[in-house]
Structures are given as structure tokens and as C-alpha cells.
Amino acid sequence: MATPFDGGSRAAGASLSLEEPDAGAPAEDASGSPRVTLDDVLAEPAAAPLPAPKAQPLGAAMRTARVASIAGRRASIHVRGAEGPVDAQIAPDVDPEVIADARARGDAVLVELCEGEPPLIVAALTTQRPHTLHLKATNVTIEGDEELLLRSGRGAVRIQKIGDIEIVGTRISAASRGLFRIVGRLLRLN
């Protein structure tokens, strides 16, 4: 049968005892010095719980918000916890059209809050897959190392690395307002 652990008093040379200590007598260990109990350490009863600390003003923080309106590089935003809209600025490196697009889609924006400064919109957040993707830029480049496939329903355009281009659809039409030129070493119709 295993001997129960006694807190290390056996290693110090004390014998194991199954007798209950006298509740009125001071507890002593084998060396004759009084044994310290938890009640001795905590002589005073536990005090009432401390009141919850008051919220400290944040030095700097990031929060999400919704854009209510936008005009130039300024926007009115709804920040959770604030009553009503809050005036904010758009960071210099953020395109205001990106923030306007976020407002139109209902996406949140990321706002930097610094004490003594107006809120600063630093990014737009996309949290849902869009139903419609609108891409507008001066130049658009789409690259695929092996293949590029554009597909919608039963129509598709496939461009392969080796140069093969395939257009598939139930009805394909091509028109030109000017010269329509088809050049190839071999042209085959049906």
C-alpha cells in the first residue's frame, strides 16, 4: 500500500502519525518549532472585493466603424459605443474611393483612435464574399502561370501557357467598327 504524501515532513525525519492533532494545542513539527498554517498567514479576514477599475482613456487604439457619409477626405462614421455619428478623417495614403466603395457595400472600416486627435480611417475591411465584383483601374493585368480561364454558365474563354486560346459558347459573335482582320497560317471554317 502506498504511503500518502505528508508535505515533506517524512523526509525531514518526522514519523507518520494517523492521530488527529488536538484542535486546542498549537501544531508543531518534529523539530519542536510551531507549524505555520494558512490561517496564521492570513491573520485578517478577507476584505470586501475591490471596486471594478474605471475605464482608462486609451492612448491609441484601433476600432471598426461603419461609414455614414463621405465628403472628400472627411467622413462621418458610426463607432460602437459612441452616440451618433463621429467626424473622422481619411488617412493620406488611403484612397477616398475605396472608403466610398466600402460604404456602398456596407463594409466596415478600420479606424485609428488617438487621444486628442480626430479618428483616422486607415483601411476598409471586407468580411463577406461579394455578389458582384467591380474592378476599376487604369490598367488591369490578370496572369496565370499555366492557364487562364474565364467562365460564366455555358460560356468560357481559356488561354493556355503554350499559346492556345479557346472560346466556347452557344452563340459567339464578333463585330468591328473598323477593320476586322483575321490572320493565321491556316483558317478553317467548319
Buried (B, 14 or more C-beta within 10 A) or exposed (E): EEEEEEEEBBEEEBEEEEEEEEEEEEEEBEEEEEEEEEEEEEEEEEEEEEEEEEEEEEEEEEBBBBBBEBEEBBBBBBBEEEEEBBEBBBBEEBEBEBBBBBBEBEBBBBBBBEEEEEBBBBBBEEEEEEEEEEEEEEEEEEEEEEEBEEEEEEEEBBBEEEEEEEEEEEEEEEEEEEEEEEEEEEEEEE
